[in-house]
């Protein structure tokens, strides 16, 4: 489908965030329900593409075209293979139903790292293989970037998980949304804080941080080279169980898609 660009200017506390959010429905949770609504499933076109076929890195890309024209969004999970929230939610997103545009999802971006339950694959840390003013730094990075260029996304979201909390634990970046200049990081973080973070976990409120884009991360490169509105989402394993992290990741993903015109709640 041809598209038009539409860019909107520790211990474990089991189920804590989910239970807290469930007690007070919000727009973020409604968006997730809306994204899962497949009542118009026959109007969607879903295709798959094998990336890096015949190599150890072989992985699958999923593309869903909505009946209405709109922007293209790419969602990445598994850039780090032990960050399950991104992998799990990206797998769910395969079955989401956008209202407009094209939704492209790569759930296991570094498939070797995912299969080995490790942060890094055979080429090292994939999220350090997109340096500014240089080509992709590994065979896997080249294959992923080729797919990015082919799909030419308007919006990119890379899903991650940290061990600690940004601004609280040194060297960790959890509960943060990093975004490219001009993207809607502040609004999306506000949706997360309203929908997913209960009052009794004040340290877990999300911080939106505009990125300088000079680093070697995948979302840096998509913003630099393609002008895409690009986001890197980080939740944390500190005091959150797996389902709490997954729910935060779902809401972040739905909020990004809604802010950039792929999802709507009216008329569902």
KELO-50660 format. One record per residue (C-alpha): residue number from 1; residue in three letters; x, y, z. Coordinates in Angstrom, 2 decimals, decimal comma, padded with zeros to 5 digits. Layout:
# residues N
+-----+-----+---------+---------+---------+
|   i |  aa |      px |      py |      pz |
+-----+-----+---------+---------+---------+
| NUM | ALA |       X |       Y |       Z |
...
+-----+-----+---------+---------+---------+
END
This chain:
# residues 268
+-----+-----+---------+---------+---------+
|   i |  aa |      px |      py |      pz |
+-----+-----+---------+---------+---------+
|   1 | UNK |  000,00 |  000,00 |  000,00 |
|   2 | UNK |  001,30 |  003,44 | -000,87 |
|   3 | UNK |  001,49 |  005,67 |  002,17 |
|   4 | UNK |  001,60 |  009,35 |  002,98 |
|   5 | UNK |  003,79 |  010,71 |  005,73 |
|   6 | UNK |  001,82 |  011,80 |  008,77 |
|   7 | UNK |  004,12 |  012,80 |  011,60 |
|   8 | UNK |  002,69 |  014,19 |  014,81 |
|   9 | UNK |  004,55 |  017,43 |  015,54 |
|  10 | UNK |  015,91 | -005,13 |  044,18 |
|  11 | UNK |  013,18 | -007,67 |  044,73 |
|  12 | UNK |  010,17 | -008,40 |  042,62 |
|  13 | UNK |  006,81 | -006,77 |  043,21 |
|  14 | UNK |  004,67 | -009,31 |  041,37 |
|  15 | UNK |  002,00 | -007,66 |  039,24 |
|  16 | UNK |  002,25 | -004,37 |  041,13 |
|  17 | UNK |  002,18 | -002,00 |  038,21 |
|  18 | UNK | -000,45 | -004,00 |  036,37 |
|  19 | UNK | -002,73 | -004,17 |  039,39 |
|  20 | UNK | -002,34 | -000,47 |  040,06 |
|  21 | UNK | -003,09 |  000,48 |  036,47 |
|  22 | UNK | -006,01 | -001,90 |  036,22 |
|  23 | UNK | -007,77 | -000,13 |  039,09 |
|  24 | UNK | -008,11 |  003,05 |  037,05 |
|  25 | UNK | -008,69 |  002,63 |  033,28 |
|  26 | UNK | -006,98 |  005,25 |  031,12 |
|  27 | UNK | -006,51 |  006,17 |  027,50 |
|  28 | UNK | -003,31 |  004,12 |  027,32 |
|  29 | UNK | -005,03 |  000,90 |  028,25 |
|  30 | UNK | -007,91 |  001,71 |  025,92 |
|  31 | UNK | -005,40 |  002,12 |  023,12 |
|  32 | UNK | -003,99 | -001,35 |  023,75 |
|  33 | UNK | -007,52 | -002,78 |  023,61 |
|  34 | UNK | -008,13 | -000,82 |  020,42 |
|  35 | UNK | -004,93 | -002,11 |  018,85 |
|  36 | UNK | -005,98 | -005,69 |  019,58 |
|  37 | UNK | -009,43 | -005,18 |  018,05 |
|  38 | UNK | -009,51 | -007,29 |  014,90 |
|  39 | UNK | -013,16 | -006,67 |  014,01 |
|  40 | UNK | -012,03 | -005,38 |  010,59 |
|  41 | UNK | -009,46 | -008,14 |  010,17 |
|  42 | UNK | -010,51 | -008,95 |  006,60 |
|  43 | UNK | -009,48 | -005,44 |  005,52 |
|  44 | UNK | -005,91 | -005,91 |  006,75 |
|  45 | UNK | -003,12 | -007,28 |  004,57 |
|  46 | UNK | -000,37 | -009,15 |  006,41 |
|  47 | UNK |  002,84 | -010,42 |  004,82 |
|  48 | UNK |  006,13 | -011,81 |  006,10 |
|  49 | UNK |  009,69 | -011,37 |  004,94 |
|  50 | UNK |  012,76 | -013,36 |  005,94 |
|  51 | UNK |  015,74 | -011,15 |  006,71 |
|  52 | UNK |  019,32 | -012,38 |  006,33 |
|  53 | UNK |  018,05 | -015,61 |  004,78 |
|  54 | UNK |  020,53 | -018,49 |  004,85 |
|  55 | UNK |  022,68 | -016,93 |  007,58 |
|  56 | UNK |  022,88 | -017,60 |  011,30 |
|  57 | UNK |  021,02 | -014,30 |  011,79 |
|  58 | UNK |  017,93 | -015,29 |  009,78 |
|  59 | UNK |  014,85 | -013,67 |  011,31 |
|  60 | UNK |  011,31 | -012,75 |  010,29 |
|  61 | UNK |  009,80 | -009,35 |  009,59 |
|  62 | UNK |  006,01 | -008,95 |  009,66 |
|  63 | UNK |  004,15 | -006,24 |  007,75 |
|  64 | UNK |  000,49 | -005,31 |  008,27 |
|  65 | UNK | -001,16 | -002,83 |  005,92 |
|  66 | UNK | -004,30 | -001,05 |  007,09 |
|  67 | UNK | -007,11 | -000,27 |  004,63 |
|  68 | UNK | -006,50 |  003,48 |  005,02 |
|  69 | UNK | -003,36 |  005,29 |  003,89 |
|  70 | UNK | -001,05 |  006,54 |  006,62 |
|  71 | UNK |  002,49 |  006,47 |  007,94 |
|  72 | UNK |  004,79 |  003,48 |  008,28 |
|  73 | UNK |  005,94 |  002,46 |  011,77 |
|  74 | UNK |  008,66 | -000,08 |  012,53 |
|  75 | UNK |  008,75 | -001,86 |  015,90 |
|  76 | UNK |  011,87 | -003,74 |  017,02 |
|  77 | UNK |  012,11 | -006,32 |  019,80 |
|  78 | UNK |  015,05 | -008,54 |  020,65 |
|  79 | UNK |  017,84 | -006,17 |  019,72 |
|  80 | UNK |  019,09 | -007,44 |  023,07 |
|  81 | UNK |  018,18 | -011,08 |  023,39 |
|  82 | UNK |  017,50 | -011,23 |  027,13 |
|  83 | UNK |  015,06 | -008,29 |  027,25 |
|  84 | UNK |  011,87 | -010,31 |  027,03 |
|  85 | UNK |  009,33 | -007,51 |  027,32 |
|  86 | UNK |  010,32 | -006,18 |  023,91 |
|  87 | UNK |  010,34 | -009,64 |  022,37 |
|  88 | UNK |  007,00 | -010,65 |  023,90 |
|  89 | UNK |  005,21 | -007,43 |  023,02 |
|  90 | UNK |  006,64 | -007,28 |  019,50 |
|  91 | UNK |  005,28 | -010,79 |  018,96 |
|  92 | UNK |  001,87 | -009,55 |  020,13 |
|  93 | UNK |  002,06 | -006,54 |  017,82 |
|  94 | UNK |  002,13 | -008,91 |  014,83 |
|  95 | UNK | -001,59 | -009,45 |  015,49 |
|  96 | UNK | -002,49 | -005,82 |  016,16 |
|  97 | UNK | -004,85 | -004,03 |  013,79 |
|  98 | UNK | -003,72 | -000,55 |  012,73 |
|  99 | UNK | -006,40 |  001,85 |  011,53 |
| 100 | UNK | -004,15 |  003,53 |  008,99 |
| 101 | UNK | -000,75 |  003,08 |  007,41 |
| 102 | UNK |  001,67 |  000,19 |  007,68 |
| 103 | UNK |  002,90 | -001,57 |  010,81 |
| 104 | UNK |  006,23 | -003,39 |  010,40 |
| 105 | UNK |  007,49 | -005,56 |  013,26 |
| 106 | UNK |  010,73 | -007,46 |  013,86 |
| 107 | UNK |  010,25 | -009,36 |  017,14 |
| 108 | UNK |  013,64 | -011,16 |  017,24 |
| 109 | UNK |  016,02 | -008,66 |  015,71 |
| 110 | UNK |  019,14 | -010,47 |  016,98 |
| 111 | UNK |  017,76 | -013,99 |  016,74 |
| 112 | UNK |  020,95 | -015,69 |  017,97 |
| 113 | UNK |  020,95 | -013,56 |  021,13 |
| 114 | UNK |  017,25 | -014,33 |  021,68 |
| 115 | UNK |  017,75 | -018,07 |  021,26 |
| 116 | UNK |  020,75 | -018,03 |  023,61 |
| 117 | UNK |  018,95 | -015,87 |  026,19 |
| 118 | UNK |  021,84 | -013,40 |  026,11 |
| 119 | UNK |  022,13 | -009,65 |  025,64 |
| 120 | UNK |  024,56 | -009,98 |  022,71 |
| 121 | UNK |  024,74 | -012,21 |  019,67 |
| 122 | UNK |  027,70 | -013,52 |  017,71 |
| 123 | UNK |  028,60 | -010,03 |  016,48 |
| 124 | UNK |  028,42 | -008,43 |  019,93 |
| 125 | UNK |  025,96 | -005,72 |  020,97 |
| 126 | UNK |  023,78 | -004,99 |  017,95 |
| 127 | UNK |  022,65 | -001,69 |  019,46 |
| 128 | UNK |  026,20 | -000,34 |  019,14 |
| 129 | UNK |  026,52 | -001,18 |  015,45 |
| 130 | UNK |  025,01 |  001,95 |  013,87 |
| 131 | UNK |  027,72 |  004,61 |  014,29 |
| 132 | UNK |  027,19 |  008,09 |  012,91 |
| 133 | UNK |  028,75 |  008,82 |  009,52 |
| 134 | UNK |  029,76 |  005,18 |  009,04 |
| 135 | UNK |  028,12 |  002,09 |  007,62 |
| 136 | UNK |  026,54 | -000,57 |  009,84 |
| 137 | UNK |  029,29 | -002,34 |  011,76 |
| 138 | UNK |  028,31 | -006,02 |  011,40 |
| 139 | UNK |  026,63 | -008,46 |  009,04 |
| 140 | UNK |  023,50 | -008,41 |  011,17 |
| 141 | UNK |  023,42 | -004,62 |  011,33 |
| 142 | UNK |  023,76 | -004,43 |  007,54 |
| 143 | UNK |  020,82 | -006,79 |  007,07 |
| 144 | UNK |  018,62 | -004,94 |  009,54 |
| 145 | UNK |  019,49 | -001,58 |  008,04 |
| 146 | UNK |  018,72 | -002,83 |  004,53 |
| 147 | UNK |  015,22 | -003,71 |  005,75 |
| 148 | UNK |  014,83 | -000,32 |  007,43 |
| 149 | UNK |  015,79 |  001,50 |  004,24 |
| 150 | UNK |  013,39 | -000,60 |  002,14 |
| 151 | UNK |  010,46 |  000,18 |  004,40 |
| 152 | UNK |  011,48 |  003,83 |  004,91 |
| 153 | UNK |  009,59 |  004,25 |  008,20 |
| 154 | UNK |  008,11 |  007,50 |  009,43 |
| 155 | UNK |  008,17 |  006,19 |  013,02 |
| 156 | UNK |  010,57 |  003,79 |  014,77 |
| 157 | UNK |  010,25 |  002,24 |  018,23 |
| 158 | UNK |  012,96 |  000,03 |  019,73 |
| 159 | UNK |  011,84 | -001,89 |  022,85 |
| 160 | UNK |  014,27 | -002,54 |  025,71 |
| 161 | UNK |  014,63 | -003,32 |  029,43 |
| 162 | UNK |  017,25 | -002,14 |  031,90 |
| 163 | UNK |  018,22 | -003,49 |  035,32 |
| 164 | UNK |  017,83 | -000,23 |  037,23 |
| 165 | UNK |  016,08 |  003,14 |  036,97 |
| 166 | UNK |  017,36 |  006,16 |  035,06 |
| 167 | UNK |  018,52 |  008,86 |  037,45 |
| 168 | UNK |  018,31 |  006,53 |  040,45 |
| 169 | UNK |  020,72 |  003,70 |  039,73 |
| 170 | UNK |  024,08 |  004,54 |  038,22 |
| 171 | UNK |  024,64 |  003,27 |  034,66 |
| 172 | UNK |  021,04 |  002,08 |  034,21 |
| 173 | UNK |  018,35 |  003,67 |  032,05 |
| 174 | UNK |  015,08 |  001,98 |  033,01 |
| 175 | UNK |  011,76 |  003,83 |  033,09 |
| 176 | UNK |  012,89 |  006,23 |  030,39 |
| 177 | UNK |  011,74 |  007,06 |  026,89 |
| 178 | UNK |  014,51 |  008,45 |  024,70 |
| 179 | UNK |  013,30 |  010,25 |  021,59 |
| 180 | UNK |  014,57 |  012,12 |  018,57 |
| 181 | UNK |  014,17 |  015,91 |  018,28 |
| 182 | UNK |  010,63 |  016,79 |  017,24 |
| 183 | UNK |  009,12 |  013,47 |  018,33 |
| 184 | UNK |  006,41 |  013,25 |  021,01 |
| 185 | UNK |  008,37 |  011,76 |  023,88 |
| 186 | UNK |  006,91 |  013,97 |  026,60 |
| 187 | UNK |  003,30 |  013,19 |  025,67 |
| 188 | UNK |  003,95 |  009,46 |  025,42 |
| 189 | UNK |  005,75 |  009,40 |  028,79 |
| 190 | UNK |  002,77 |  011,23 |  030,30 |
| 191 | UNK |  000,43 |  008,54 |  028,94 |
| 192 | UNK |  002,65 |  005,86 |  030,47 |
| 193 | UNK |  002,72 |  007,58 |  033,85 |
| 194 | UNK | -001,05 |  007,93 |  033,86 |
| 195 | UNK | -001,84 |  004,46 |  032,54 |
| 196 | UNK |  000,87 |  002,14 |  033,80 |
| 197 | UNK |  002,60 |  003,50 |  036,91 |
| 198 | UNK |  000,66 |  003,22 |  040,20 |
| 199 | UNK |  000,95 |  005,90 |  042,86 |
| 200 | UNK |  002,86 |  003,59 |  045,21 |
| 201 | UNK |  005,80 |  003,27 |  042,78 |
| 202 | UNK |  006,86 |  006,91 |  042,37 |
| 203 | UNK |  010,42 |  005,95 |  041,38 |
| 204 | UNK |  008,98 |  004,12 |  038,39 |
| 205 | UNK |  007,49 |  007,17 |  036,71 |
| 206 | UNK |  008,83 |  007,48 |  033,18 |
| 207 | UNK |  011,22 |  010,23 |  032,17 |
| 208 | UNK |  011,25 |  011,52 |  028,59 |
| 209 | UNK |  014,72 |  012,43 |  027,36 |
| 210 | UNK |  015,46 |  014,03 |  024,00 |
| 211 | UNK |  018,48 |  012,38 |  022,40 |
| 212 | UNK |  021,43 |  014,15 |  020,80 |
| 213 | UNK |  021,50 |  011,46 |  018,04 |
| 214 | UNK |  025,30 |  011,25 |  017,93 |
| 215 | UNK |  025,47 |  007,70 |  019,30 |
| 216 | UNK |  025,66 |  004,29 |  017,58 |
| 217 | UNK |  022,14 |  003,10 |  018,45 |
| 218 | UNK |  019,56 |  001,90 |  015,93 |
| 219 | UNK |  017,05 |  004,63 |  016,84 |
| 220 | UNK |  019,78 |  007,26 |  016,45 |
| 221 | UNK |  020,46 |  006,07 |  012,91 |
| 222 | UNK |  016,82 |  006,00 |  011,83 |
| 223 | UNK |  016,41 |  009,59 |  012,98 |
| 224 | UNK |  019,69 |  010,76 |  011,45 |
| 225 | UNK |  019,43 |  009,07 |  008,09 |
| 226 | UNK |  015,69 |  008,86 |  007,46 |
| 227 | UNK |  014,28 |  011,71 |  009,53 |
| 228 | UNK |  011,99 |  009,23 |  011,30 |
| 229 | UNK |  010,41 |  010,10 |  014,63 |
| 230 | UNK |  012,43 |  007,61 |  016,64 |
| 231 | UNK |  012,06 |  006,24 |  020,16 |
| 232 | UNK |  013,98 |  003,93 |  022,45 |
| 233 | UNK |  011,79 |  002,58 |  025,25 |
| 234 | UNK |  013,34 |  001,26 |  028,48 |
| 235 | UNK |  011,47 | -000,31 |  031,36 |
| 236 | UNK |  013,21 | -001,94 |  034,35 |
| 237 | UNK |  013,45 | -005,26 |  036,16 |
| 238 | UNK |  013,81 | -003,40 |  039,47 |
| 239 | UNK |  010,72 | -004,18 |  041,60 |
| 240 | UNK |  008,63 | -005,13 |  038,55 |
| 241 | UNK |  007,64 | -008,62 |  037,42 |
| 242 | UNK |  007,51 | -009,70 |  033,80 |
| 243 | UNK |  003,85 | -008,95 |  033,19 |
| 244 | UNK |  004,17 | -005,47 |  034,67 |
| 245 | UNK |  007,05 | -004,77 |  032,29 |
| 246 | UNK |  005,08 | -006,20 |  029,38 |
| 247 | UNK |  002,05 | -004,04 |  030,14 |
| 248 | UNK |  004,18 | -000,90 |  030,27 |
| 249 | UNK |  005,72 | -001,93 |  026,95 |
| 250 | UNK |  002,30 | -002,54 |  025,37 |
| 251 | UNK |  001,06 |  000,86 |  026,45 |
| 252 | UNK |  004,21 |  002,58 |  025,20 |
| 253 | UNK |  003,85 |  000,87 |  021,82 |
| 254 | UNK |  000,16 |  001,71 |  021,46 |
| 255 | UNK |  000,77 |  005,31 |  022,54 |
| 256 | UNK |  003,50 |  005,77 |  019,92 |
| 257 | UNK |  001,27 |  004,34 |  017,19 |
| 258 | UNK | -001,64 |  006,55 |  018,27 |
| 259 | UNK |  000,43 |  009,73 |  018,44 |
| 260 | UNK |  001,65 |  009,13 |  014,89 |
| 261 | UNK | -001,68 |  008,31 |  013,27 |
| 262 | UNK | -001,75 |  004,50 |  013,03 |
| 263 | UNK | -004,29 |  003,92 |  015,82 |
| 264 | UNK | -007,46 |  005,63 |  016,88 |
| 265 | UNK | -010,08 |  004,89 |  019,51 |
| 266 | UNK | -013,02 |  006,73 |  017,92 |
| 267 | UNK | -015,37 |  004,50 |  016,01 |
| 268 | UNK | -013,87 |  001,21 |  017,16 |
+-----+-----+---------+---------+---------+
END
